[in-house]
Amino acid sequence: MTEARAVARSLPHDDTYTPLALSIAANATGAQGRHADALAIYDEVLPAVGKTFGADHWQTLKLRSDRAQTLAALGQYAECEAECAAVAQTASRGTGEQLQTVERAASNGLVFALSAQERHLEAEARARETLAAYPEPDRLTLALRLGLARSLNGQARHEEALAEAERARELRRSLPGGESRPETGAIELAVATALLGLRRGTEARLQAVVAHDACLASFGPDHRRTVEAQALLDRIDGA
């Protein structure tokens, strides 16, 4: 993150690569769990990216999607929902692989934001719709399957959630080593939640510990998923 910011600051103010370097810095900052700092960088760089590439360009839309999902990490779910829906709609009107990827990423953020607001049926519908339209076996499909599992857990459909999480686990095994890193701990968290709902508390705790330890090592204590895993452990231990 420091290197990306240093590169950005060393470039001319109107250099095309300056906002791109800053967007990398924002992503890296968010990955460390420093979501408020990441949002500040996104807010700094987004106007420049929009001016450089245009409002409907995939780079601008990707940055908006990334920023929106940072809002979710800060608990601003309604704002995340609105922005992800707008980005996905705009991206769907274009053509090309990059815009399709942005549409899927924004849809994934929308699924998360809907579930976070306990609108699990809507989240399930959006996840299934996007998975049906874009069934590629890649990281975004992994993320969407986990979003689907979350929505099913939210409806107390724990057997279905567990099956979906296991499908996600199989997919993760087929991905290149570092590609699934952003989803570190997410499968185990989904499995633990489903197992707890099925009253399999001992197994649930084992999975929750794996999730928490993996998130702590990869993201640090302040990342939203680390916090979520710790909350689930506290819930299990308090039951």
C-alpha positions as CSV (number, residue, x, y, z in Angstrom):
1,M,0.0,0.0,0.0
2,T,2.8,2.4,0.9
3,E,4.6,1.6,-2.4
4,A,1.5,2.3,-4.4
5,R,0.9,5.7,-2.7
6,A,4.6,6.5,-3.2
7,V,4.4,5.8,-6.9
8,A,1.2,7.9,-7.2
9,R,2.8,10.8,-5.4
10,S,5.9,10.6,-7.7
11,L,3.9,10.9,-10.9
12,P,2.7,14.2,-12.5
13,H,-0.6,15.3,-11.2
14,D,-2.3,14.7,-14.5
15,D,-0.7,11.4,-15.2
16,T,-3.1,8.6,-16.2
17,Y,-1.5,6.2,-13.8
18,T,-1.7,8.3,-10.7
19,P,-5.4,7.5,-9.9
20,L,-4.7,3.8,-10.8
21,A,-1.8,3.7,-8.3
22,L,-4.0,5.3,-5.7
23,S,-6.8,2.8,-6.3
24,I,-4.3,0.0,-5.7
25,A,-3.4,1.7,-2.4
26,A,-7.1,1.9,-1.5
27,N,-7.6,-1.8,-2.2
28,A,-4.6,-2.7,-0.1
29,T,-5.6,-0.5,2.8
30,G,-9.1,-2.1,2.9
31,A,-7.5,-5.6,2.8
32,Q,-5.7,-4.7,6.0
33,G,-9.1,-3.9,7.7
34,R,-8.4,-0.1,7.6
35,H,-11.8,0.6,5.9
36,A,-12.2,4.2,6.9
37,D,-8.7,5.0,5.5
38,A,-9.5,3.1,2.3
39,L,-12.8,5.0,1.9
40,A,-10.8,8.3,2.2
41,I,-8.5,7.2,-0.6
42,Y,-11.4,6.1,-2.8
43,D,-13.0,9.5,-2.3
44,E,-9.8,11.2,-3.2
45,V,-9.2,9.3,-6.4
46,L,-12.7,8.7,-7.8
47,P,-13.2,12.2,-9.3
48,A,-9.8,11.9,-11.1
49,V,-10.6,8.5,-12.5
50,G,-14.0,9.6,-13.7
51,K,-12.5,12.6,-15.4
52,T,-9.7,10.6,-17.0
53,F,-11.7,7.6,-18.3
54,G,-15.3,8.7,-18.3
55,A,-18.3,7.9,-16.1
56,D,-19.2,4.7,-17.8
57,H,-15.7,3.3,-18.3
58,W,-15.1,0.0,-16.6
59,Q,-12.2,1.4,-14.5
60,T,-14.5,4.1,-13.1
61,L,-17.3,1.6,-12.4
62,K,-14.9,-0.8,-10.8
63,L,-13.6,1.9,-8.5
64,R,-17.2,2.8,-7.6
65,S,-17.9,-0.9,-6.8
66,D,-14.8,-1.3,-4.7
67,R,-15.7,1.9,-2.8
68,A,-19.3,0.7,-2.3
69,Q,-18.1,-2.5,-0.7
70,T,-15.9,-0.5,1.6
71,L,-19.0,1.2,2.7
72,A,-20.4,-2.2,3.6
73,A,-17.4,-3.0,5.6
74,L,-18.1,0.2,7.6
75,G,-21.7,-0.8,8.2
76,Q,-23.2,1.6,5.7
77,Y,-25.3,-1.1,4.0
78,A,-28.0,1.0,2.5
79,E,-25.4,3.2,0.8
80,C,-23.6,0.2,-0.4
81,E,-26.8,-1.3,-1.8
82,A,-27.7,1.8,-3.7
83,E,-24.3,2.2,-5.3
84,C,-23.8,-1.4,-6.2
85,A,-27.2,-1.5,-7.8
86,A,-26.4,1.6,-9.8
87,V,-23.0,0.3,-10.9
88,A,-24.3,-3.1,-11.9
89,Q,-27.1,-1.5,-13.9
90,T,-24.7,0.7,-15.8
91,A,-22.2,-2.1,-16.4
92,S,-25.0,-4.3,-17.7
93,R,-25.7,-1.8,-20.5
94,G,-22.2,-2.2,-21.9
95,T,-20.3,-5.0,-23.6
96,G,-16.9,-6.7,-23.0
97,E,-15.4,-8.9,-20.4
98,Q,-14.3,-6.0,-18.1
99,L,-17.8,-4.6,-17.8
100,Q,-19.2,-8.1,-17.2
101,T,-16.7,-8.5,-14.3
102,V,-17.7,-5.2,-12.8
103,E,-21.4,-6.1,-13.1
104,R,-20.7,-9.4,-11.2
105,A,-18.5,-7.7,-8.6
106,A,-21.2,-5.0,-8.0
107,S,-23.9,-7.7,-7.8
108,N,-21.8,-9.5,-5.2
109,G,-21.6,-6.4,-3.1
110,L,-25.4,-5.9,-3.5
111,V,-26.0,-9.5,-2.3
112,F,-23.9,-8.8,0.8
113,A,-25.6,-5.5,1.5
114,L,-29.0,-7.0,1.2
115,S,-28.2,-9.9,3.6
116,A,-26.7,-7.4,6.1
117,Q,-30.0,-5.6,6.1
118,E,-31.7,-9.0,6.7
119,R,-33.3,-8.9,3.3
120,H,-32.2,-12.5,2.7
121,L,-34.8,-13.5,0.1
122,E,-33.7,-10.6,-2.1
123,A,-30.1,-11.5,-1.6
124,E,-30.7,-15.1,-2.6
125,A,-32.6,-14.1,-5.7
126,R,-29.8,-11.7,-6.9
127,A,-27.1,-14.3,-6.1
128,R,-28.9,-17.0,-8.0
129,E,-29.7,-14.7,-11.0
130,T,-26.0,-13.6,-11.3
131,L,-24.7,-17.2,-10.9
132,A,-27.0,-18.4,-13.6
133,A,-26.0,-15.6,-16.0
134,Y,-22.2,-15.9,-15.4
135,P,-21.3,-19.5,-14.2
136,E,-17.5,-19.1,-14.8
137,P,-15.6,-21.1,-12.2
138,D,-13.6,-18.1,-10.8
139,R,-13.2,-16.0,-7.7
140,L,-16.3,-14.0,-8.3
141,T,-18.4,-17.1,-8.6
142,L,-16.8,-18.2,-5.3
143,A,-17.8,-14.9,-3.7
144,L,-21.3,-15.1,-5.0
145,R,-21.8,-18.7,-3.8
146,L,-20.7,-17.6,-0.4
147,G,-23.2,-14.7,-0.6
148,L,-25.8,-17.3,-1.5
149,A,-24.8,-19.4,1.5
150,R,-25.1,-16.3,3.8
151,S,-28.6,-15.5,2.5
152,L,-29.7,-19.2,3.1
153,N,-28.2,-19.1,6.6
154,G,-30.1,-15.9,7.2
155,Q,-33.4,-17.7,6.3
156,A,-32.5,-20.6,8.7
157,R,-32.1,-22.9,5.7
158,H,-28.9,-24.3,7.1
159,E,-28.7,-27.6,5.3
160,E,-28.9,-25.7,2.0
161,A,-26.4,-23.2,3.2
162,L,-24.0,-25.9,4.2
163,A,-24.3,-27.6,0.8
164,E,-23.6,-24.2,-0.9
165,A,-20.6,-23.6,1.3
166,E,-19.2,-27.0,0.4
167,R,-19.7,-26.2,-3.3
168,A,-17.7,-23.1,-2.7
169,R,-15.0,-25.1,-1.0
170,E,-14.7,-27.4,-4.0
171,L,-14.4,-24.3,-6.3
172,R,-11.7,-22.8,-4.1
173,R,-9.6,-26.0,-4.5
174,S,-9.7,-25.5,-8.3
175,L,-8.5,-21.8,-8.3
176,P,-4.9,-20.7,-8.5
177,G,-3.2,-20.2,-5.2
178,G,-3.6,-16.5,-4.6
179,E,-6.8,-15.9,-6.4
180,S,-9.1,-16.9,-3.5
181,R,-7.2,-14.9,-0.9
182,P,-9.9,-12.2,-0.6
183,E,-12.3,-14.9,0.5
184,T,-9.9,-16.2,3.2
185,G,-12.0,-17.5,6.1
186,A,-15.3,-16.9,4.4
187,I,-16.0,-20.6,3.6
188,E,-15.3,-21.7,7.1
189,L,-17.4,-18.9,8.5
190,A,-20.4,-19.9,6.3
191,V,-19.9,-23.6,7.3
192,A,-19.6,-22.7,11.0
193,T,-22.8,-20.6,10.9
194,A,-24.7,-23.4,9.2
195,L,-23.4,-26.1,11.6
196,L,-24.4,-23.9,14.6
197,G,-27.9,-23.6,13.1
198,L,-28.0,-27.4,12.8
199,R,-27.1,-27.6,16.5
200,R,-23.7,-29.1,15.7
201,G,-21.9,-26.8,18.1
202,T,-18.6,-28.6,18.5
203,E,-18.1,-28.8,14.8
204,A,-19.2,-25.2,14.4
205,R,-16.7,-24.0,16.9
206,L,-13.8,-25.8,15.1
207,Q,-14.7,-24.1,11.8
208,A,-15.2,-20.7,13.5
209,V,-11.7,-21.0,15.0
210,V,-10.2,-21.8,11.6
211,A,-12.0,-18.9,10.1
212,H,-10.9,-16.5,12.8
213,D,-7.3,-17.6,12.8
214,A,-7.1,-17.4,9.0
215,C,-8.7,-13.9,8.9
216,L,-6.5,-12.6,11.8
217,A,-3.3,-13.8,10.0
218,S,-4.3,-12.5,6.6
219,F,-6.3,-9.3,7.4
220,G,-5.6,-8.3,11.0
221,P,-8.0,-7.8,13.9
222,D,-10.0,-4.9,12.5
223,H,-11.1,-6.5,9.2
224,R,-14.9,-7.0,9.1
225,R,-14.6,-10.8,8.6
226,T,-12.2,-11.2,11.5
227,V,-14.7,-9.3,13.7
228,E,-17.5,-11.4,12.4
229,A,-15.7,-14.7,13.1
230,Q,-14.9,-13.5,16.6
231,A,-18.5,-12.6,17.2
232,L,-19.6,-16.1,16.0
233,L,-17.1,-17.6,18.4
234,D,-18.4,-15.5,21.2
235,R,-21.9,-16.6,20.3
236,I,-21.0,-20.3,20.3
237,D,-19.1,-20.0,23.6
238,G,-22.0,-18.2,25.2
239,A,-24.6,-20.7,24.0
